[in-house]
Amino acid sequence: MAIGYCQIQLHLPDNHSLKEKRSVLRSITARLRQEFNISIAELDHQDLWQSACLGVVSISNEASRLHHLLEDVVHWLEQNRPDVEVTGYQIEMF
């Protein structure tokens, strides 16, 4: 059994309030949960309206499949959310 964790740093340049940020992140997390069957939460930068840090976790019996899934999550964000800029990500396997 493998557990995969991905921390994704985001820049939200079009946001001008925390309310806008929450709306964007709520939309992103709901869609990613639906598309990839993952657990996802905002981890850091809750008080900054143009920055966000998301944590994504999933479990699989194959580490390579899990790593590919987490990379797909990042690529989905980059391709489907032009309003959000992925500034970095880090994948860890346990």
C-alpha positions as CSV (number, residue, x, y, z in Angstrom):
1,M,0.0,0.0,0.0
2,A,1.2,3.5,-0.9
3,I,0.1,6.9,0.3
4,G,0.8,9.8,-1.9
5,Y,0.8,13.5,-0.9
6,C,1.1,16.5,-3.1
7,Q,1.5,20.1,-1.9
8,I,0.5,22.6,-4.5
9,Q,1.3,26.3,-4.3
10,L,-1.1,28.6,-6.2
11,H,-1.2,32.3,-7.1
12,L,-4.6,33.7,-7.7
13,P,-3.9,37.1,-9.5
14,D,-7.6,38.0,-10.2
15,N,-8.7,37.8,-6.6
16,H,-9.4,41.0,-4.7
17,S,-10.8,39.6,-1.4
18,L,-10.8,36.6,0.8
19,K,-14.4,36.0,-0.3
20,E,-13.4,35.7,-3.9
21,K,-10.5,33.4,-2.9
22,R,-12.8,31.1,-1.0
23,S,-15.2,30.9,-3.9
24,V,-12.4,29.9,-6.3
25,L,-10.9,27.3,-4.0
26,R,-14.3,25.8,-3.2
27,S,-14.8,25.4,-7.0
28,I,-11.4,23.9,-7.5
29,T,-11.6,21.4,-4.6
30,A,-15.1,20.2,-5.5
31,R,-14.1,19.6,-9.1
32,L,-10.8,17.8,-8.3
33,R,-12.6,15.6,-5.8
34,Q,-15.1,14.7,-8.5
35,E,-12.5,14.1,-11.2
36,F,-9.9,12.2,-9.3
37,N,-11.5,10.8,-6.2
38,I,-8.9,12.4,-3.9
39,S,-8.8,14.2,-0.5
40,I,-7.9,17.8,-0.8
41,A,-7.7,20.8,1.6
42,E,-6.3,24.3,1.9
43,L,-3.2,24.0,4.1
44,D,-1.6,27.5,4.3
45,H,-2.0,31.2,3.4
46,Q,-5.6,31.4,4.6
47,D,-5.3,35.1,5.3
48,L,-3.7,36.0,1.9
49,W,-6.2,36.6,-0.9
50,Q,-3.9,35.9,-3.8
51,S,-2.0,32.9,-2.5
52,A,-3.1,29.4,-1.6
53,C,-1.5,26.1,-0.6
54,L,-3.5,22.9,-1.3
55,G,-2.7,19.5,0.1
56,V,-3.8,16.5,-2.0
57,V,-3.8,12.9,-0.6
58,S,-4.6,9.5,-2.1
59,I,-4.0,5.9,-1.4
60,S,-3.2,3.1,-3.9
61,N,-1.7,-0.3,-4.0
62,E,0.9,0.9,-6.6
63,A,3.2,3.8,-5.9
64,S,3.8,4.5,-9.6
65,R,0.1,4.8,-10.4
66,L,-0.4,7.1,-7.4
67,H,2.5,9.4,-8.5
68,H,0.9,9.6,-11.9
69,L,-2.5,10.5,-10.4
70,L,-1.0,13.3,-8.4
71,E,0.8,14.7,-11.4
72,D,-2.5,14.5,-13.3
73,V,-4.1,16.6,-10.6
74,V,-1.5,19.4,-11.1
75,H,-1.7,19.2,-14.9
76,W,-5.5,19.4,-14.7
77,L,-5.2,22.6,-12.7
78,E,-2.7,24.1,-15.2
79,Q,-4.9,23.2,-18.2
80,N,-8.4,23.8,-16.9
81,R,-8.0,26.8,-14.6
82,P,-6.5,29.7,-16.4
83,D,-7.5,32.0,-13.5
84,V,-5.1,30.1,-11.2
85,E,-1.3,29.9,-11.6
86,V,0.5,26.9,-10.2
87,T,3.8,28.3,-8.8
88,G,5.1,25.0,-7.5
89,Y,4.3,21.6,-6.3
90,Q,5.9,18.7,-4.4
91,I,5.0,15.1,-4.4
92,E,5.9,12.7,-1.6
93,M,5.2,9.0,-1.3
94,F,4.9,7.0,2.0
